[in-house]
Amino acid sequence: MEDGVRKKVRYAELLPYEFEERLRERPVGYLPLGTLEWHGRHNPLGADFIQASAILERAAARFGGIVLPPIWLGPDEMTRDDNGRSLVGMDHYVLPPRQLTGSLYWVPQGLFTLWIEAILGQAERAGFRCLVVEGHGPSRDTWSRAAKRWRKQYGLHLVSAGDFPSAWATQNDHAGRNETSILMAVAPDLVDLSRLPTSQEEPPVGVIGEDPRDSSPAFGEELIETTLALIGSKLDELGV
């Protein structure tokens, strides 16, 4: 929402002439990377996608461009416990390691890379000159590691947190104060802090980062604005 008017920025909702107009004005695509996984007892299972989509839709409304449908498939650490049951992602970060509720849509690293490369090739064909990504940590990390090769391979400008290793402000923890505050800013009805222990001496389960009980919508908005400023300045620098 910009100045009280919702701009039509989602790829799937655009009519062909609207797509052509937005692409002509600024040939930038925004790709949310997410998955379905435990984000504490207080956050929705689709927290990664919800945050990334909201942030990138704000970017498209403010700077121009088109938001692509999110990629739900994502890589992560996967092992097996002594009983042969799979442990994925955050399952490894609780004691004892165990299956947490809701994790889904995990794929091997190689399959995820092929998926993204197919999208990059199609994005170049459709007329995009730049793609900006945000979202799930392992997915975002994969993007950053391969970005240099992909830039040369597909002739696209690629923008992500990897371009600003110490300045990118959003989605820098897991279900902690950072992500929870962003969710409170963009989807307040989906956050329920009452699900967390009331005693500060009892740490929340499956959380990495600052205590989510210290979260606030105002802090979330501050984080979002910091990242949006980086995206805007980078797009101007690239001249797209």
N, C-alpha and C positions, 0 to 999 in steps of 0.2 A: 504494500500500500504506500503510495507516494502522494503527498498533498491531498489525502482523502480520496484519491482515485486509484483503483486497482488497474495496473497496466497488464495487458495480456502478453505474457512473456514465456509461457510454457509451450514448448515445441508441439506437443500433442494436441493443444487447443487451437493452434493457429490455422486459419484458412491459407491456401497457397499464396494469395496475394499479400497477406499479412506477413507470412514467412519471408517472402521476397523483399518486402519493404524493410523489415527489421534487419535482415541480412545485409541489405544494401547500406543501411544507416551505420551498422557496426557489425562486421562479420565475426562475431565472438560467440562461442558456445560455452555454456556452463554445465558441468557434469557432476552431479551429486554421487558420491560413493558411499554406500552404506551396506549394512547387513542386518540380520535379526539376532540379537544376543542380549544376554543379561547386562543391564545397566543399573544395578542396585535394586533394592525393593521399592524404590521411590520413583523410578523413571520408566518410560515405556520401552518395550523391547526394540522398537524401531528408532531409538534415539539418534543414532548416527545419521540416518537418512532424513529424519525430521529436521534436525539442525542444519545439515548441509543444504537441503532444498530451500529452507527459509532464508538462509544467508545468501545463497546464489540467486534466488528470486529477487531479493532486495538489490543485489548487484546489477541484475539485468534491468530492473525498473529504473535504476539510477544512472547507469552508464550505457545502456543499450545492449543488445544481444538477445540470445535465446537460451532458455534453460532446457537441456535435454532430460528425458526420463531418467530416473535414478538407476544405478546399477546395484542390485541387491546382493549379487554374488560377491563374496570377498574372501581373500586368503587369510590365514592366521596360523598360529602354531597348533599342530595336531599330533598327539601321541596316544598311547594306550596304557591303561592302568594294569595292575597285576591280574585282573580278571578279563583282560582283553577288551574292555569297553573304551570307547574313544573319549579323549579329553581334548576339547577345542578351546583355544583362546583363553578367556577368563577362567575356565575350569582349572587352569594351572596356578592361579593366583589366590586361591583360598586354601585354608588348612583344615582338614586334609584336602588335597586336590580331589575334585568330584564334579559331576555334571551339574551345572547350574541351569535353572529354568529358562527355556526359551531359545537357546542358540539354534540357528538354522541357517541354511544358505551358505555354508562353508564350502569352498572349492579349493583344489590344489593350486599352488602358485602358478604352475605352467598354464593351466586352463584359464585362470584369471587374466594372465598376460595375453593370451591369444584373444580373449574376449575384448580386451581394451584395444588391442591392435586392430581388430576388425572394425571397431567403432571409429578409431582414428582415420583409417582409410576411407570409411564412408563419410565421415565429417568433412574431410578434404574434398571429396567428390561433390558433396552437397553445397560447397562454397564457403565453408568456414575457413578463416585464416588463423584463428586462435581458439584454444580451449582452456578454460579455467576449471580446476577441480577442488573439491573440499569434501571431507567426510571421514569414514572409518580409517583408523590409524594404519593398520597393515596395508590396506588398499592404497592409501595416500603415500605410504613409504615406498611401495612398489612403483608407483607413478614417478616419484622423485628420483629413484635410482635409475629408471629407464629413460627419463625425460631427454637427456642429451642425445641418445641414440634415436629416439622417436622423432625429435625435432628434425634431424637430418633425413630420416627415412620417409617422413610424411610431409615435410616442408611446412609444418605448422608451428606457430608460437604456442608454447605450453606454459601455463602459470599455475603454481601450487605453493603450498607451505614450504616446500623445499627451496624456493627462491628467497625465502625470508626466514632462515632457520631460527632466529632469536626474536623475531618481531611478530610473526603470525600469531594472533591471539586466541583463535577459536579452536575448540576440540583438542585441547592440549592435555587432557587427563582422561580418566575413564570413570564416569558417573560421579566425579567429585564436584567441587565448587564451580569449576569452569563449565563443564558440560551441563550441570544441573541449572546453573544460572542462565545459560543460553536457552535451555528448554523453557524455563520460567518466563523468559522474554518473548519467545515465539509461539509457545504452546502451553500456556499456564495450566490449562485444564487437564493436562496429561501428567503433571507432576504432583506427587503426594508425599510431602516430607513427613507426614504423620506416620508413615510406614517405617521410619527409621527409629532406632533406639533413642529414648529421651535422655539417657545419661551420656554425657560427653566422654565418659570413661569407657563406653562400649563402642568399639569401632564398627562402622557399617560393613556388611559382607560384600566382598567383590567390588571394592571401590579403590581406585588408584588416584591419588592427588589430595588436594586440600579437602577438608571436611565438607560434605555437601549440605550439612545443616547450617552452614554459614552462607548459603547461596541467596541471591536476590535477583529480581528482574532487572534492576538498575545496573548491577554488575554485568549481567548478560548483555544488555544494550551497549555498555562500554566496550566489551570484548568484540561484539559484532561490528561496531563502528570502526574500531582499530583495523580489523581485517578488511573491511570495505575500503578504507582509505588506501591500504596497500594495493588492493586489486585495481582501484581507479588509477593510482599513480603508475602502476606497471603497464596498464593498457595504454595510457598516454605515452609512456616511454617507448613502447613498442610501435606506436603509431597505427594501431588497429582500431 
